[in-house]
């Protein structure tokens, strides 16, 4: 619920997105921990890759003032499977 609020999405929409990522990567990205969830090692690995990709975007936007780590904007990433 807190993550959904932070993302500006409904809780079912976040659950659906996480489920799609789980299928896409064929891996658990979060595990239950106490009353919440915790990212898996794979989730941290993906976070590093996405952070690098956002850094590349930032480098291509000189003078834009875009800071991906502090941005409150919502980005939707699409990954197309090979034909």
Beta strands, then each sheet from edge to edge (+ up, - down):
strand 1: 30-33
strand 2: 36-39
sheet 1: 1+ 2-
end
